Amino acid sequence: MNLLFWGLTVSLIGKVLLAAGVLMAHSKIAHEKRIDKAVIHSFKVEQIITAIGLFLIVIGYFMEIYFYGFANLLTCEGLQCAATLGGALLPN
């Protein structure tokens, strides 16, 4: 397995956690129909799950950037960036 596989996998897990956290909190409100300790607790759990999901999405993004060879674009300047981007986008 290569870095692209891991980048896509980590990113997917982050997106699923993000969606799950939001759905959990909103379903709790829909069932309770009031805000009490249980709803506040679900909001705290949602915050933790959302933070983890966001972190995994960002890590997956950087893994994909590195795999595709775009890491040089983070530190290049001027014509060097244009040459790097042109080489990455144009077929061999």
C-alpha positions as CSV (number, residue, x, y, z in Angstrom):
1,M,0.0,0.0,0.0
2,N,1.3,3.4,-0.9
3,L,0.9,6.9,0.5
4,L,-2.0,7.7,-1.8
5,F,-4.0,4.8,-0.3
6,W,-3.3,6.0,3.2
7,G,-4.1,9.6,2.3
8,L,-7.4,8.8,0.8
9,T,-8.2,6.4,3.7
10,V,-7.4,8.9,6.4
11,S,-9.3,11.6,4.6
12,L,-12.4,9.3,4.3
13,I,-12.3,8.4,8.0
14,G,-12.1,12.1,8.8
15,K,-15.2,12.9,6.6
16,V,-17.2,10.1,8.1
17,L,-16.3,11.2,11.7
18,L,-17.3,14.7,10.8
19,A,-20.7,13.6,9.5
20,A,-21.3,11.1,12.3
21,G,-20.6,13.8,15.0
22,V,-23.1,16.2,13.4
23,L,-25.8,13.5,12.9
24,M,-25.4,12.3,16.5
25,A,-26.0,15.7,18.1
26,H,-28.8,16.7,15.8
27,S,-30.6,13.4,16.3
28,K,-30.3,13.8,20.1
29,I,-32.0,17.2,19.8
30,A,-34.8,15.8,17.6
31,H,-35.6,13.0,20.1
32,E,-35.3,15.1,23.3
33,K,-37.1,18.2,21.9
34,R,-35.4,20.2,24.7
35,I,-31.9,21.1,25.7
36,D,-30.8,19.3,28.9
37,K,-27.6,17.6,30.2
38,A,-27.9,14.8,27.7
39,V,-28.0,17.3,24.8
40,I,-25.1,19.3,26.2
41,H,-23.1,16.1,26.6
42,S,-23.9,15.1,23.0
43,F,-22.6,18.5,21.9
44,K,-19.3,18.0,23.7
45,V,-19.0,14.5,22.1
46,E,-19.8,16.1,18.7
47,Q,-17.0,18.7,19.2
48,I,-14.4,16.0,19.9
49,I,-15.5,13.8,17.0
50,T,-15.6,16.9,14.7
51,A,-12.1,18.0,15.8
52,I,-10.7,14.5,15.1
53,G,-12.4,14.4,11.8
54,L,-11.1,17.7,10.7
55,F,-7.6,16.8,11.8
56,L,-7.8,13.5,9.7
57,I,-9.0,15.4,6.7
58,V,-6.1,17.8,6.9
59,I,-3.5,15.0,7.4
60,G,-5.0,13.1,4.4
61,Y,-4.8,16.2,2.3
62,F,-1.0,16.6,3.0
63,M,-0.5,12.9,2.4
64,E,-2.1,13.3,-1.0
65,I,-0.1,16.5,-1.8
66,Y,3.1,14.6,-1.0
67,F,2.1,11.5,-3.0
68,Y,1.3,13.5,-6.2
69,G,4.5,15.5,-5.9
70,F,2.9,18.9,-5.2
71,A,5.0,19.4,-2.0
72,N,7.5,21.4,-4.0
73,L,4.7,24.0,-4.7
74,L,4.6,24.8,-1.0
75,T,8.1,26.2,-1.0
76,C,8.8,27.4,-4.6
77,E,9.0,31.0,-5.9
78,G,8.2,32.7,-9.2
79,L,9.1,30.8,-12.4
80,Q,10.1,27.7,-10.4
81,C,6.4,27.4,-9.3
82,A,5.2,27.7,-12.9
83,A,7.6,25.1,-14.1
84,T,6.7,22.7,-11.3
85,L,3.0,23.2,-11.8
86,G,3.3,22.8,-15.6
87,G,5.3,19.6,-15.2
88,A,2.7,18.2,-12.9
89,L,-0.3,19.1,-15.0
90,L,1.0,18.4,-18.5
91,P,1.2,14.7,-19.6
92,N,4.7,13.3,-20.4
